[in-house]
Amino acid sequence: MTATPEFCNDQSVGGREWLLKEQPDGPPIQGIHPSAVSVAVARGFDPERFFSPKLRDELPDPSVMKGMDEAVAIFCDAVMARKRIAIYGDYDVDGATSTSLLVRWLTRVGQPPIFYIPDRIAEGYGPNANAIRRLKEEHDIEFILFLDCGTRAHAPLAVGVELGIEMAILDHHEQDDKNPPAVLVNPKRNDENREFEYLCTAGLAFVFLVGVNREMRTRGFFTAERPEPDLKQWLGIVALGTVCDMVPLTKLNRVFVKMGLPLMGEIPGLRALQSVNASTKGLPEFNEHTCGFVFGPCINAEGRIGDTRSGTTLLSADDEHVAMEMAVKLVETNKERQEITKTAEALAVEIATTQMAGDSTIVIYNDDWHPGIVGIVAGRVKDAVNKPAVIIGRGGTGSCRSVTGYSIGAAVDAALAAGVIDKGGGHMMAAGLHVKPENVGELRRILCEQSNGFKMQPVEVDMSIACGGLTVPLVEGMEVLRPFGMGNPQPRIVVHGGYVTRVQIMTGVHIKLHLAGRFGSCKALLFNGVGTPLGDAIALAEDKFVDVYGRSRIDFHAGKNNAVILIDDAMIRPEAAEETA
């Protein structure tokens, strides 16, 4: 992967270098555009398996994961002994989807469980001792399966041991240097080879249930009156959790999403959520975009500022009336969350771009901000300034989002080791923490110290196309690469050699560039670009050579389809180069 001299500058408006991936010729595959095959091969995929994904090709034997056989065995023992079982999940989409899978399986075999989702504000993330005690005292729970949490919850789980509760954990968060006092299934366990570390808990729960079905089949548990649950019917739930948890859409995850998206409508709660989100444009489709930006946020909204049980209740419901009632509630809460978030985002971005413009990591504290929205605000600030962002709300609860190549989780670990924060942890791109208000200044100092000198990674370009070469067949041919997401993003394309013949401002906020080149013309769009650094730069680029970087799409205009590029970044040819051209 090397820089290419065909780009008109060494650095983009966003301060990034562009590196063009090698574009190998893949094997010809009937019905697949050659450029799509080339992109797949360049990303390291086996094109035959990539374009024809099958569950049997990617699904592992559950037993290959450490702790899986033991977890399956004690779960099946609990079911067959008709012990009182609780499913304890997390309040995000991954937690709701994985919890609903277990609730559905147990309900289907005639043993509906208690499920528990902690309150985000009052209890916080993961198992807590009081919740475990209540489950024992109020429901006489004998077995708890923790989902998407529990790996580091040593003290709360010790309470479960004291109470004589059997416990198992299905989780995908990083382990510390201790083993929890419960059976742990986690592809990131210290003794794992991490082959399946890309799975979220919804995917892990599906693999677990494959093992459970196999074990129960061996034990003769299933009968004509109690048939074996068909796990494939719930792949729509797995797909939603996989997309929303932003894990790589490769290998088994790609199969889950590819197979699951068409099955989302089979889940009453998702049908209801689709109906309530209908607009003048009709029903939103079930695809990776709507999972991430329509359906997922509705479930997350209740987890952030409402009743954390609502998402699981929606996904577990087979009763159409219950599903519709929960869907209406979720959509209304999401609207409320959007209003709260919008105000906080505007203020945070203003502070980040003015008062903290010189900081290498943005750290903002505001006690008026609801702790349930700080993660969304951190993501918005990160996108606006291209820097790691830490947003801290009411009570000192903070959420962190990072830029590609910088581990915000490691930075938070450093702050924890220094005693500046009370608790915290995360991974490369996201983390959470709790800090006393009086320590925010010191936290800002440490995090900036950690990120000083960090250099943004170059942008990877999947295809470079001369102006006029972006065609409708090419753009349509790229659709076979879906589903797009982490690990398999929508192809990033550079249209190079274009001369800006006209800059058009649309509805006062959007910018359209009309480009002309040796092989024809092209239109490039920057939505909400007016007043942004990138928008200001390209708005002044009329009569200049500009290369644009972004994603392609089809627009229907003037009675025909047109291929356009949505701008993420741009390079503008230096004046000196133009004078000598």
N, C-alpha and C positions, 0 to 999 in steps of 0.2 A: 504494500500500500504506500504510494508515494504522492507527493504534491505534483500537480500537473501544470505545465507552463501555459495551458490554454485558458486558465483563469486570469482575469484582467488585473489582479492585484495580489500581493503577498498576504494580506490580512483583510478580513471582512469588516463591515461596519460594527459588528458585534465583538470585534477584537479576536476573532478565531482564525486559525489556519484551516483550510479545507484539504482533506486527503482523499484522493480517489481510490476506491478499492479496485483491486485487479478484477477484471471482468472475464472470467473463464467461460469458454463455450461448454455448456452442459450437453448431455446426451439428448437427442431429439425425443420428445414425448408427445404422442398424439393428443391434440386438443390443447396443448399448453404453449403459450407464447415463448419463443426462444429467450427473450430478455428476462422473463420470469424464472426460467430454468437457470439462467446465468446468475441471477441474484441469489437464488436458493443455494447454488453450489458455492458461491462466494461467501455465504454465511456458514458454510460447513455442513449443510444438510445433505442427506442422501436423497436425491430428487425423487426416486421411485417411492420411497416410504413417505417423503414429505408431502407429495401431491396425492397420495392414496393412503392416508393414515388409517390404521386399524387398531382397535383396542387390544387384540390378541398379540400384536407385534410389540407393543410398548408396555403392557401391564406386567409388572413383575410378579413372581411368586411372593406373596406377602411374607413368607418365612425368611426371606433374605434380609429383612430388617431386624436389627437387634431389638429384642424385647417383644417382638410381634407375637410369636407363638405363645409366650406366657400371658400377654395381654388378652389374646383371643381366648385362651383356655379359661382364665378366671372370669372373663365376661360371660362366656358360654356356661360356665358352672353356675354363675349368679342367675342367669336366665332360667336354666333348667331347674334350679332349686327355688325358683320364684321368689328370689330375694328382692327387697325393696331397693330399686336402682334410681340414682339421680345422674343426670347429665349436666355437667357444669361447664358452660361455654364463655366465650368472650362477647363483648358488646358490638364488635364490628361485623362487617359482612362475612368474613371468613368464619368468625365465631357463630354467627346466626345460621349460615349454610351448613356447617359441619354438625352443629347441634341438631338442626332439623333432620339431617340424614339419620342420626341415631334415634331421634324421637320417632321418625317414620318407621324405621325398621322394627323397633320394639312395639310400636302400636300395631303394626301389621301382623306380628306374631302373638298378639293378644295381651301384651304386657306394657301398656303405655306408662312411661316413666315420669317422675318429677324432673323438670328441667329448671336450672337456675342460671340467670345471667346477672352479674353484680351491677349495682348502680355505679355509673362512671364517676359521679361526683362524690357520693357518700362513701363508697367502698374502694373505688379505684380498680386497676387492672388485676386480673388473676384471682386465685383462691385467697380467701381471708378466713381467719379463725372463727369469727363470729358467724359467718355464713355456714361453715361446716358444722358448727355446734347447732345452729337452728335446724339444719337439715336432719340432724340426728334426733333432736328433741321433738320437733314438730311432725316429722314423717318417719322416724325410726329407720332412716336410710342405712343400708348395710353395704352398698357398693356405690362408689362414685367414679364416673369416667370424666376426666377433665379434658376439654378440647380447646386448642389454640391458647393454652396457658398451662402453668404448673411446673415447667422445667426448673425454675429457680425458686419456687415457693416452699422452701425448706421448713420454715417455722409453721405456717398454716397447715401444711400436710402432716407435720408431727402431731398436731392436734387430732387429725383424723386417725392416726395410728393409735393414740391414747384412747380414742372413743371406740376402737375396734372395727373401724370401717376399712374394707378392702378398697384399694384405689389403683387406678391406671391412668396414664397420661398419653394423649396423642397431641403432639405439639411440633412446631417447626422453628421455634426461637432458639437463639444460641444458649448453650449450657455454660455454667460457670465451672469452677473446679470441684464441685460437689455433685453427688448423685441424690436426687430427691427420694424420700422414703415412700416410693410408689413405683409400680412397673412403668418404665418409660419407653415409649416408642417415639423417636425423634430422629429424623435423618441427619440432624446436626449434633447428635450425641458425641461425646468425646471419643468413644471407641468405634464410631461408624466410619465407613469409607466415604461418606457424603455423596454417594452416587445419586441419591434421590433428594438432595438438599433443595432442589428447585420446586418441590411440592409445597403447596399451602396445606392447611389443615383439612380443608374440604376434600382435596385430593387424597390426603393421607387417610381420612375417614372412609373414603370409598374403598381404598386398598384394604383397610382393616375389615370392612364388611364383606369383602371378597373372601378373606380368611375366615370370618365368622360363618358365612354361608357354607363354606367347605367343611368346617369343623362340625357344624350342626347337621349337615348331610351325613357325615360319617357316624354321628351319634344316633341317627334315626329320628331326629327331632321333628322333621317336616313330614306332614301327612296330607291326605286329601282334604281334610278339614283345616289344616294349617300349612298351606303351601309355602314353598321357599320364595321369599321376596325377590322380584326381578329388579336387580340394582340398576339396570340400564334406564329404567323409567325415571330415575332421579338424576340422570346426568345433566339435566338443565340446571339443577341446584348446584352441582359441582362446577359447571361452567361459570355460573354467576360468581361463586366464591373465588374461583381461579383468576378470572379477569380482574375483579375488584381488589384482590390482594396484591396485584401487580407483581406476580411471579413470572418467570420466563415462560412464554407460550411456545415451548419447544418440547420434543419428546412426548411423554405421557400427557403433559399439560395441554399440548396442542390437540391431542386426540380428545381429551375431555371437552375442550371448548368447541372443536370442530363438530363433534357428535352431539354435544349438549345444547348448543344454541338452537337447533331446530326443535328440540324437545322442551324448551322452556315453557311453551304454551300448554304443555300437559300438566303443569303445576297450577292448581287453582289460585294460589296466592299471587303468582306471577301474571296470570291472566287478568286478575282483578287489578293489579298494579298497572298493567298495560292499559286497561280500560280507563282508570281514573286519570292517567297521564295523557289521554287522548286530547288532541287539539284540532284546530281548523285544518291541519295538514293530515289528520287521520290518526290511526294508532301508531305509536312508535314501534319499529321493528325490534325483534330480538336479535341483536348483534353485539359485537364487542364494544362498540361505541355507546350504545344505550345501556349496556351493563354498567359501564364505567361512569356515565354522565346522566343517566335517568333513573334506572332501577336501583343501582347500588347506593347512590346518595339518599334515596328515600329511606332505605333500611338503615343506613348510617345515621340519618338525622335523629331518629328516635334514640339510637345509641349515644348520640352526642348530647342532646338537650331534652330528651323525653323518657319514656318508659323503655328500658333496655330490652324487655322481653318481647316487644312488639314484632321485631323482625323475625324472630324464631317462630312466634305464633303464626305469622302470615305464611311462612314457608312450610310449616307443619300442617296447616289446615287443609282438610279435604272438603269441609262444609263451605259451599259457595257464599253463604251469607256472612259467615265468620271472616272468610278471606276478603270480601268486599269491605266489611267494617274496618278491618285492619288496614287495608290499602288506603282508604279515605283518610284514616288517622295518620298514616305515614306520609302521605303527600302533603297534608296540611302542615305537619311538623316540619317537613322539608322546606316549605315556603317560608315558614317562620325562621328557620335556620338560615336561609338565603338572605333574608333581610338583615338579620343580626350580623352575618358575615360580611355583607357588602359594605356596611359602615366601617367595620374594623379593618377590612382590606384597604380601603381608600386612605385611612389615617396611617396605617402601617407602611404602605408604599411611599407616602409622602415623607414620613420620618426617615425611611431607609434611603431615599434619594436625595435628601437635604442634610439633615442633622448627622447622618451616619454614612455619608457618601464615601468617606475615607476608610471605613472599617472593612476588614477582610471577611469577617463574619458579622452578620446583622443580628443583634440581640435587642429585642424590644419587650418591655414589660408594661402592662396596663391592667390594673386591678378591676377595671370595668368589663373586661372581655371574658365571655363565658369560656370555661376550660374546654368545652366540647367543640369549639370552633378554631382553636389555636393551630391545629394541624393544617386546616384548609388555608388559613391566613399565612402560615409559614410557607406553604407551597406557592401561594400567589406572590409573596415578597421575593422568594428565591427566583421565580420566573422573571420578575420585573428587573432585578438587578444582577442576575447571574452570579449570585454569591450564596454560600450557605446561610440559612436563616433560622433563628430561634425565636419563637413567639411565646411569651409567658403571660398567662391570664390570671384570673381571680384565684387567690390562694397560693400562687406560686407554681401552678401546674403549667409546664411548658412542653412544646412540641417542636421538633427540629426537622428540617428538610435540607438536603444537600444537592450539590451539582455533581455531574458525572465525574468520577475519578477521585472525589474527596470523601473520606469516611467520617461522617458526622458522628457515627457511633463510637469510633475510637476517640474522638475529641471529647465526647460526653464522658467516656470512661476515664479520661485524664482529669476532668473536672471532679468526678466522683472520688478518684484517688487522692486529689488535693483537698478533699473535704469541703469543697465550695457548694456542692449540691447534696441534698439529703438522700436522693436516690435517682437512678437514671440508667439507661441502657438502650441499645438499639443495634442498627446495622449500618451498612455503607450509606444508604440514601435517606434513612429516617431514624429518628430516636425520640425518646420521651425523657422528661426529667421533672424533678420537683426541687425548687430552690426557695430559700427565705428571701423576702424582698430586700433585706439589707445586704444580701450577697450578690445581687444582680450585677452590680458594677464589677465585682471581682470575677464573676462568671464571664462577663463580656471580655475582660482583659485576657483571661486564660484561653477562651475560644479563639479570639483574634490572634493570640500568640501561636496557637496551634495551626492556624490557617495562613499565617503570614508566609509569603513566598510560594504559595500554591499557584500553579499555572494551569489555566483551563486547558483541557485536552483538545486536540484538533477535532474538527467535525469530520465524520466519515461520510463520504459521498458514494451512494450505490451506483449511480449512473450519471454521466455527463453528456448532455445532448446539445447540439448546436441549435441556435435559435431557428425555429421553424420545423424542428424534428420531433417535437412533442405532439403526437397524433392521438386521435381517439382510439384506434386499435391498440396502440401501445399502452395507454392508460387502462383501458378495459382488460388488457392481457395481464396486468399486474394484480387484478382482483383475485386471481387463483392463489396468491400468496397469503390471503387471509386465513385465519384471524390474525390481526395485527395487535401487537402489544410488546411487553418487555421480552427481549430476546429475539423478537421478530417484528421490528417496527415497520410501519409503512415505508416503502423505499424512499430514501431522500435523494432528490434529483437536482442537478445543477443545469440550468439552461444558460449556456455561455454564448458570447459573441453577439449579444443583443444591444441594439442602439435605441435609447428611449426617445420615441417620437412624440409621446404625449404622456403627461401625468394627469390623472383624473381623480378628483376628490368626490367620493360618493356619500351622500347623506351626512356630510360633514365629519365623518369619522373614519371611513374606509378609503384606501388608496389603491388605484389601479394603474399599472404601468402598461403602456402599449410599446412593445419591443419589435424591432425589425432587424433581420439578420440576412446573411448570405443565402440561406435556404428557405426563408419565409418569415412569418411573423408569429408572435406569441403574446398572450396576455398574462400578467402576473398580478395577484391580489394580495394585499395586506389588510386584514380585517382589524378594526379598532387601532389603526396605525397612526392616526393624526395625533401629534403631540408626544409621540414616543421617540427615543433617539434613532431607531431604525427608520421610522416613518418620516421624521424630519429630514434624514439624509437622502432617502430616495425621492422625497417630494421635490428636492432641489436638483434632481439628476436629469432633467430634460435636456436633450441634445448631448448626452454622455453615454459611454459604453458601460453597461451594468450587467453583471452576472447575478442571477438569482438562485437561491438555494431553498428548497422546500419540498412540499408534497403535491402530487398531481391529482386532479379530479376532473370530472366531466361536468360542464355547465350547459344547460339547455337555454339557448338564446337565439332570437330571430328565426325560430322554426327549425333549428338544427343543434346537434350536439357539438360542443367545442371543448378541446383539451386546454386546461389552464393550470397554472402552478400557484399554490398558496405559499407566500413568502415567509420563511423563517429567518433568513439572513440574506445579505447581499454584499457584493464587492463592486466598488465603483472605480473605474479606470482613472489613474492619476492624471492630472492635467498635463504634466510633462510628456506622458506617453501619447496623449491625444495630439499635442502639438507636433510630435515627430511622426505621427501615423501617416 
